[in-house]
């Protein structure tokens, strides 16, 4: 405040000297003196208003401009911080993107390895299943062969019995039957009880 008053006082003195010079000049002229005096008073009035306006602007505008400059400075600082944060986030995103591409490549390689391992496992299982089916088929064939042999033997035995029965029926006469019974009874009599 004291600084502004000293500045204003320093400015007021030359202005007043200018105003007195205008008035003195106006007094030197004659009939145009009245015009000059009127002009002088206009100039004095202008100088007073200019000083008042200057003083108001000097008093009011600097704090306003200072506040405005502070706001602009704060906005610039905030913008610089936001820019730095955005650049940091961009750098982080780029790093993550790079690492993501690396991880995707790693996952792709791992997936290919897993797929190859799964394919190999499925091949082994298919081979084992084929072997099991082969063993089961062989066992079934062997069982069917044994059953067929047993059935064939039973059929052959039945045919043999039927054939023997028909032969015996053809050759068996009542006389042969009586002779057989007599031989059987004799063989029983010779045995001890």
C-alpha positions as CSV (number, residue, x, y, z in Angstrom):
1,X,0.0,0.0,0.0
2,X,2.8,2.4,0.9
3,X,4.6,1.5,-2.3
4,X,1.4,2.3,-4.3
5,X,1.1,5.6,-2.6
6,X,4.7,6.6,-3.3
7,X,4.2,5.6,-6.9
8,X,1.0,7.5,-7.1
9,X,2.5,10.5,-5.5
10,X,5.5,10.3,-7.9
11,X,3.0,10.2,-10.8
12,X,0.7,12.9,-9.5
13,X,3.4,15.6,-9.4
14,X,4.2,15.5,-13.1
15,X,0.6,15.4,-13.9
16,X,-0.1,18.5,-11.8
17,X,2.9,20.3,-13.5
18,X,1.4,19.4,-16.9
19,X,-2.0,20.8,-15.8
20,X,-0.4,24.1,-14.6
21,X,1.5,24.4,-17.9
22,X,-1.7,24.0,-19.8
23,X,-3.4,26.7,-17.6
24,X,-0.5,29.1,-18.0
25,X,-0.5,28.7,-21.8
26,X,-4.2,29.4,-21.8
27,X,-3.7,32.6,-19.9
28,X,-1.2,33.8,-22.5
29,X,-3.6,33.8,-25.4
30,X,-6.3,36.6,-25.8
31,X,-9.8,36.0,-27.0
32,X,-8.8,32.6,-27.8
33,X,-7.8,32.6,-24.2
34,X,-11.3,31.8,-23.2
35,X,-11.2,28.8,-25.6
36,X,-7.8,27.9,-24.2
37,X,-9.0,28.1,-20.7
38,X,-12.0,25.9,-21.6
39,X,-9.6,23.5,-23.3
40,X,-7.3,23.7,-20.3
41,X,-10.0,22.8,-18.0
42,X,-11.0,19.9,-20.2
43,X,-7.4,18.7,-20.2
44,X,-7.2,19.1,-16.4
45,X,-10.5,17.3,-16.1
46,X,-9.1,14.6,-18.5
47,X,-5.9,14.3,-16.5
48,X,-7.8,14.0,-13.2
49,X,-10.0,11.3,-14.6
50,X,-7.0,9.6,-16.2
51,X,-5.2,9.7,-12.8
52,X,-8.3,8.3,-11.1
53,X,-8.7,5.6,-13.6
54,X,-5.0,4.8,-13.5
55,X,-5.1,4.7,-9.7
56,X,-8.2,2.4,-9.8
57,X,-6.6,0.1,-12.3
58,X,-3.4,0.2,-10.3
59,X,-5.3,-0.7,-7.2
60,X,-7.8,-3.2,-8.5
61,X,-6.4,-4.8,-11.6
62,X,-3.0,-6.1,-10.2
63,X,-4.7,-8.4,-7.6
64,X,-7.2,-9.5,-10.2
65,X,-4.4,-10.2,-12.7
66,X,-2.3,-11.9,-9.9
67,X,-5.3,-14.1,-9.0
68,X,-5.8,-14.8,-12.7
69,X,-2.1,-15.6,-13.1
70,X,-2.2,-17.8,-10.0
71,X,-5.2,-19.7,-11.4
72,X,-3.4,-20.0,-14.8
73,X,-0.2,-21.1,-13.1
74,X,-2.2,-23.6,-11.0
75,X,-4.0,-24.9,-14.1
76,X,-0.6,-25.2,-15.9
77,X,0.8,-27.1,-12.9
78,X,-2.2,-29.3,-12.7
79,X,-2.1,-29.9,-16.5
80,X,1.6,-30.7,-16.3
81,X,0.9,-33.2,-13.5
82,X,-2.0,-34.6,-15.5
83,X,0.3,-34.9,-18.5
84,X,3.0,-36.6,-16.5
85,X,0.4,-39.0,-15.1
86,X,-1.0,-39.6,-18.5
87,X,2.5,-40.3,-19.9
88,X,3.2,-42.6,-16.9
89,X,0.0,-44.4,-17.6
90,X,0.8,-44.6,-21.3
91,X,4.3,-46.0,-20.5
92,X,2.7,-48.5,-18.1
93,X,0.1,-49.5,-20.8
94,X,2.9,-49.9,-23.4
95,X,4.9,-52.0,-20.9
96,X,1.8,-54.1,-20.1
97,X,1.1,-54.4,-23.8
98,X,4.6,-55.6,-24.5
99,X,4.4,-58.0,-21.6
100,X,0.9,-59.0,-22.7
101,X,2.2,-59.9,-26.2
102,X,5.0,-61.9,-24.5
103,X,2.5,-63.7,-22.3
104,X,0.2,-64.4,-25.2
105,X,3.2,-65.8,-27.1
106,X,4.0,-67.9,-24.0
107,X,0.4,-69.0,-23.6
108,X,0.3,-69.9,-27.3
109,X,3.5,-72.0,-27.0
110,X,2.2,-73.6,-23.9
111,X,-1.1,-74.4,-25.6
112,X,0.7,-75.9,-28.5
113,X,2.8,-78.0,-26.2
114,X,-0.3,-79.0,-24.2
115,X,-2.2,-79.9,-27.4
116,X,0.8,-82.0,-28.6
117,X,1.0,-83.7,-25.3
118,X,-2.8,-84.3,-25.3
119,X,-2.6,-85.7,-28.8
120,X,0.2,-88.0,-27.8
121,X,-1.8,-89.1,-24.7
122,X,-4.9,-89.8,-26.9
123,X,-2.8,-91.8,-29.3
124,X,-1.4,-93.9,-26.5
125,X,-4.9,-94.4,-25.1
126,X,-6.1,-95.3,-28.6
127,X,-3.3,-97.9,-28.9
128,X,-4.1,-99.3,-25.5
129,X,-7.8,-99.4,-26.4
130,X,-6.9,-101.2,-29.6
131,X,-4.8,-103.7,-27.8
132,X,-7.5,-104.2,-25.2
133,X,-10.1,-104.7,-27.9
134,X,-7.7,-107.1,-29.7
135,X,-7.2,-109.0,-26.5
136,X,-10.9,-109.0,-25.8
137,X,-11.7,-110.1,-29.3
138,X,-9.1,-112.9,-29.2
139,X,-10.5,-114.0,-25.9
140,X,-14.0,-113.9,-27.3
141,X,-12.9,-115.8,-30.4
142,X,-11.1,-118.4,-28.3
143,X,-14.2,-118.7,-26.1
144,X,-16.4,-119.1,-29.2
145,X,-14.0,-121.6,-30.6
146,X,-14.0,-123.7,-27.4
147,X,-17.8,-123.4,-27.3
148,X,-18.0,-124.5,-30.9
149,X,-15.7,-127.5,-30.2
150,X,-17.7,-128.5,-27.2
151,X,-20.9,-128.2,-29.2
152,X,-19.3,-130.1,-32.1
153,X,-18.1,-132.8,-29.7
154,X,-21.6,-133.0,-28.2
155,X,-23.1,-133.2,-31.6
156,X,-20.6,-135.8,-32.7
157,X,-21.3,-137.8,-29.5
158,X,-25.1,-137.5,-30.1
159,X,-24.7,-138.6,-33.7
160,X,-22.5,-141.5,-32.7
161,X,-25.0,-142.5,-30.0
162,X,-27.9,-142.2,-32.4
163,X,-26.0,-144.2,-35.0
164,X,-25.0,-146.8,-32.5
165,X,-28.5,-147.0,-31.3
166,X,-29.9,-147.4,-34.8
167,X,-27.2,-150.1,-35.5
168,X,-28.0,-151.8,-32.2
169,X,-31.7,-151.6,-33.0
170,X,-31.2,-153.2,-36.4
171,X,-29.0,-156.0,-35.1
172,X,-30.9,-156.6,-31.9
173,X,-33.2,-159.5,-32.3
174,X,-35.1,-161.3,-29.7
175,X,-32.7,-164.2,-29.8
176,X,-29.7,-161.9,-29.4
177,X,-31.4,-160.2,-26.5
178,X,-32.0,-163.4,-24.7
179,X,-28.4,-164.5,-25.2
180,X,-27.1,-161.2,-23.8
181,X,-29.3,-161.6,-20.7
182,X,-28.2,-165.1,-20.1
183,X,-24.6,-164.1,-20.4
184,X,-25.2,-161.3,-17.9
185,X,-26.9,-163.6,-15.4
186,X,-24.1,-166.2,-15.6
187,X,-21.5,-163.5,-15.0
188,X,-23.4,-162.5,-11.9
189,X,-23.7,-166.1,-10.6
190,X,-20.0,-166.6,-10.7
191,X,-19.2,-163.7,-8.5
192,X,-19.1,-163.9,-4.8
193,X,-21.5,-161.7,-2.9
